[in-house]
Amino acid sequence: MCAKIKLGILGGGGDSLIGILHRVASAMYDRYEVVGGVFNPDYDLSIGFAREIGLGTNQIYKDLDALIEEEKKLPEEQRMQVVSILTPNFLHFPMAKKLLENGFHVICEKPLTTTFNEAKILDEILTEKETLLAVTYTYTGYPMVRQMREMISQGQLGKINKVDVQYYQGWLNPLIHKKDQRASIWRLDPKSAGISCCVGDIGTHAFGMVEFVTGMEIKKILADLNFLYADNKMDIDGTILFRFSDYAKGIIRTSQIATGEENNLAISIYGEKGGLKWEQENPNHLYFMEEGKPVSLMKPGHSYNSKISLEGTKLPPGHPEGIFDSMGNIYKGVARAINKESYHPAEFPTIKDGLRGMSFIEKTVESHRNGNVWMALDK
């Protein structure tokens, strides 16, 4: 076993859910050691949070520039090797760019950047540097999502006819109807979130899930977005038709005003020989449907699953695994890549997935603005 990878974190302090998720995930396989970072733009709060979670404060910094400058002075065995970016969207690009240019590996929350052109710049830097960038499309780490991917790649569904994916949340509904409250939400501020709220936040997960499990690229999209109020400039709901080709099509339905919904990501894939259904809120159940046969229920941990599915299963059959485990599987794949071990290409999303996600967001918004027209995605 290699020495633990030294991990720094930007953002994710206080009661941040995403911060807890990344810290627990990084610890899951004993591959990483969180050594410091910038948890909060207020240095005193950052120091206080480090102490709260039991970290020393010698590698807690006032800002990213100080982190890079001071870390590069440290002996290689003490220095951060990879930094996770858990900040609001508008900071992803400048932070990732500086880190990559200075030789750090990067694990970045989605969306990767706020524009497709920014994502292309990161891709260009990666071709010059011997660094790695992973994008945390968290749900790709679930064992039964990886099982879907393997079954489809092995032809068990045959030619794909249709894909139906939804991602429904309701958290914005209590806030969106009050003008003063919606004005205070950073995800509804283009300066912080970029050009999209709902599609940029959760629609990109749905898009990434489609391409991940099918192994196919979406060629064109047509979007109809909902803003609910004239003064709200950011989408909070939308329906997006997509085409893999003229004869293989699908739909993405995404909303953050679906009253009462919690985190309802669900995908159905229908092929000429069979179909698959999976829901994030019940992630241990994968339904396999074949013409003229009873529906099969597949669960993680059983020998009938693929190697990549079993690799991501930590518990015996019947023990529930969840989102922490899913993110942990992504961190494990990144660790294998950093340590130059062999790894499966499905173990973590890369810059390509980040680029595709940004193209999807931009073309979705453009499709709606241009009168709900078909738009081709960038390569």
Phi, psi and omega in degrees: 000133178289162174299152181298140179284130181276121188247131170252155183229134174251119185085192175077016179275184178060225182263024181299123177296318183293329177295314178299316182302313182290320181294316178294317181298320182293332181275348195298320183252016180058035181259341186233157170229116175288121184248345180162204180143208176230095185280338185206144178296339173273113186302319181296320178294323179296316177298314180299320180292320178302315178296322181299324182262010173084022178265150168291164185252003183288344177242030171258129190237160181289324180202178183295321180301317179294321178301309182297314182298313185284323180295324181291344176278341186283154172301149186305324183287349179255344190281147173300133177263326183221145180234131177265131181257112184238029186268172171304157191306319188294343180269348185302310185294306183298324179291312180299319181299311180298317182295313181297318180297334181259015170087011177270144167285155184227135167244119189238136172294157177270158351292151186304317182217192174255351176218157177296321181297323176297318179298323178296323178297317178298320179298319179296320179296319181296330178288338180268327186257153175270058180238169185232142175230129176240144178248131188271074165283086196306320191288347176291348181274351179294136180305319184281341170290318177294327176296318176304312181303315182293318180298318180291318180295333179273002174084015184290339176263349186073200179298132181284128179261315187207145174231134179233117181230137175232151171221103183246128170231160179237009189296333182278341186302316180291344186257326191294335185277356178246117189302317182293325180288316181293335178286345184261359185268122185295331180291344177261010179251112181303332180293332181261321188262342187096204188275355185217143173264287188295311181293319180292329183273304184244334177298326179293330173296315181297315177300312180299322179297317180302309183289327180295309187283327182276334187072013182247154178258133174288129183267318185221152176224155172225125189239145171230110186255159181235132181247342173073322179226146185297328182277352178271116186268359185243136179296142178233004184193149178187159175234130185229117172278146177218158180231127165283322181202185179295339187238004175230115190224175180191184182217141171243123177244122186221139184203145171243012176236025178278093189310126177089345179284149181255284180214063192271079172266124181217143181224138175233132181236127183241122178243179182292336182251341184188175180221160179227143176226138179212143179232134182295328181284352175222064197287347181277355183250120173241123183260127180246123185243131176232147181302124174077009181235157175297150176294133179262136174256119179252140182227156184290157174092352181269152185293343179286349180279163181286164180300317182293328175292314181293328177299330181265009181253122185259345187238158176296159178308142178094351178260122186293139173240150187222206190292328176297319179295321180298313178294323178300323178294324177293315178299322179296318178297320178297319178300318178299319180293316179300320182276005178059036172270163176288144179208157180280140181298344179273003187284334175202144177290146185244188178303326179300317179294322176297317177298313180299320180297319179291322176298318179300314181298311183296316182289330176296312179296318180295319178302314180295313183297329182273011176097031177061062182245160178289137179231138175275137177283150175289153179286000000 
